[in-house]
């Protein structure tokens, strides 16, 4: 059996089999058994699920690393949210990526599935003018500095 060694910094968060761990100091963690885990920026807190694509990510995250008794319901939520997103979007790329993400999740290929949903989150942020890291609206001044045309009323 192979092991996985992770370098964790002080303050890093890791979810293993539904349990949240926050590291108080820099450490090395060695996973010697099969486990469902996410760490660092891969972990989305519930309050960050503030856009349709981010809600899909959160549901899939819960289906992957949530408590065993909640995983089936979380996956059902992910299916419902993907269907709603696909119905509302005009982006064929987003539709295809989400369909592939669901297929990968059903095959227990969670990292690839979540990676595809993160891609859709970035696409959604670009289309809606949101900050990709938070899903919140970008202030107009920030848009102007980034070279994005801003209507005069928004300045």
VENTA-V182175 format. One record per residue. SS is DSSP state (alpha for helix, beta for strand, coil for the rest). NEAR is the number of other ideal C-beta (glycine too) atoms within 8 Angstrom. D_CENTER is the distance of its C-alpha to the mean C-alpha in Angstrom with 2 decimals. Layout:
SS|NEAR|D_CENTER / SS|NEAR|D_CENTER
//
This chain:
coil|4|28.90 / coil|3|26.77 / coil|7|25.03 / beta|6|21.99 / beta|8|22.65 / beta|10|20.01 / beta|6|21.11 / beta|11|19.66 / coil|7|20.67 / coil|7|21.95 / coil|6|19.35 / coil|10|16.48 / beta|11|14.45 / beta|16|14.05 / beta|12|13.49 / beta|11|16.06 / coil|7|17.04 / coil|10|15.91 / beta|6|17.57 / beta|7|16.12 / beta|8|18.07 / beta|8|18.61 / coil|13|20.94 / coil|4|24.00 / coil|5|25.17 / coil|7|24.49 / beta|6|24.68 / beta|7|24.25 / beta|8|22.75 / beta|8|23.97 / beta|11|22.43 / coil|5|25.46 / coil|5|24.41 / coil|2|21.77 / coil|7|18.81 / coil|8|15.28 / beta|10|13.36 / beta|11|10.41 / beta|11|11.50 / alpha|8|11.41 / alpha|3|8.67 / alpha|8|6.31 / coil|12|7.05 / coil|10|6.00 / coil|5|9.48 / alpha|6|10.62 / alpha|5|12.23 / alpha|10|9.29 / coil|10|8.41 / coil|9|11.21 / coil|12|10.97 / alpha|10|11.13 / alpha|13|8.18 / alpha|14|5.96 / alpha|11|8.12 / alpha|16|7.61 / alpha|14|4.01 / alpha|12|5.85 / alpha|13|8.82 / alpha|17|7.96 / alpha|14|6.96 / alpha|12|10.28 / alpha|13|12.01 / alpha|12|11.49 / alpha|11|12.28 / coil|11|13.71 / coil|6|17.48 / alpha|6|19.30 / alpha|4|20.88 / alpha|10|17.68 / alpha|12|15.90 / alpha|7|18.00 / alpha|7|17.52 / alpha|13|13.71 / alpha|12|14.00 / alpha|8|16.59 / alpha|11|14.40 / alpha|14|11.81 / alpha|9|14.98 / alpha|8|16.36 / alpha|12|13.49 / alpha|13|13.37 / alpha|8|17.15 / alpha|9|17.22 / alpha|14|15.01 / alpha|11|17.19 / alpha|6|20.26 / alpha|6|19.54 / coil|8|18.50 / coil|3|21.13 / coil|8|18.91 / alpha|6|19.88 / alpha|7|17.43 / alpha|14|14.43 / alpha|10|16.33 / alpha|8|16.98 / alpha|12|13.54 / alpha|15|12.27 / alpha|10|15.50 / alpha|9|15.13 / alpha|17|11.66 / alpha|12|13.45 / alpha|8|16.40 / alpha|12|14.74 / alpha|15|13.20 / alpha|6|16.78 / coil|6|18.15 / coil|5|16.18 / coil|8|14.59 / alpha|11|11.19 / alpha|6|10.30 / alpha|9|11.39 / alpha|13|9.73 / alpha|15|6.10 / alpha|8|7.65 / alpha|13|9.08 / alpha|15|6.37 / alpha|9|5.28 / alpha|9|9.06 / alpha|15|9.44 / alpha|14|7.57 / alpha|9|10.11 / alpha|12|12.76 / alpha|14|12.42 / alpha|13|12.76 / alpha|8|15.73 / alpha|7|17.37 / alpha|7|17.17 / coil|9|18.03 / beta|12|15.12 / coil|9|14.05 / coil|9|10.98 / coil|3|10.07 / coil|8|10.78 / coil|11|11.00 / coil|7|14.63 / beta|6|17.72 / coil|10|19.21 / coil|6|22.78 / alpha|9|25.48 / alpha|7|27.02 / alpha|8|23.88 / alpha|12|23.89 / alpha|10|27.58 / alpha|6|27.19 / coil|7|24.60 / coil|4|27.24 / coil|7|25.75 / coil|3|28.70 / coil|9|28.76 / coil|6|31.26 / alpha|5|34.09 / alpha|4|33.44 / alpha|7|29.94 / coil|8|31.34
//
